[in-house]
Amino acid sequence: MRVIAGTLRRRTLEAPAGLATRPTSDRLRETLFNVLAPRIEGARFLDLYAGSGAVGIEAMSRGAANVVLVERAVPALKVLRGNLEKLGLDKPGLGGGVRVEAVSVGAFLRKVRPESAGMRFDVVFLDPPYEAGEEYAMALGLLGGAASGLLAEGAVVIAEHRRKEKLEEEYGVSRRKRVLEQGDAALSFYAAGSAVPGHGTGGASE
């Protein structure tokens, strides 16, 4: 894997071994950030189920002001921290606002308060293991309900999932605004009463 664009462009990233963690492909990451391009500069970015950290690191490379990476699996955390160290993002002042939360996504969303420093986000990305369907309902349900205070005004929440897996159109106050499909994967974009880039739904042709 490589960082696709920005200040860290072409720097290589390690991925956790085995099948327990499934990194977002370079192609899908490029599609994601093409859509998010107008939002990333200066954004506060939350990467849930961060794995290797590739998505959050890409956001930082492209100008995000703060990135929080949530991951609890020990093998993934080891790779994630190694990637941050290799890129110099583990050093306060140099890495900017990169922060690792070594807890479960459920625990993070239930316990973190919006008034905590840097804990209101403009962009939230979540990529649970495809097999863990209950994680989508839990995380999206919290972000559309009890944890909705973590979302800044006009925030967008993006879930990566299997193309054939149909997520709900609404989770609490969050409503799906767009679907992008690419190969076997899909990205669902949710917003709470506000638009996201490119209204409507569409497939790989978008």
Summary of the structure (lengths in Angstrom):
residues: 206
radius of gyration: 15.5
end to end distance: 23.9
largest distance: 42.6
contacts: 680
relative contact order: 0.15
helix: 28%
strand: 26%
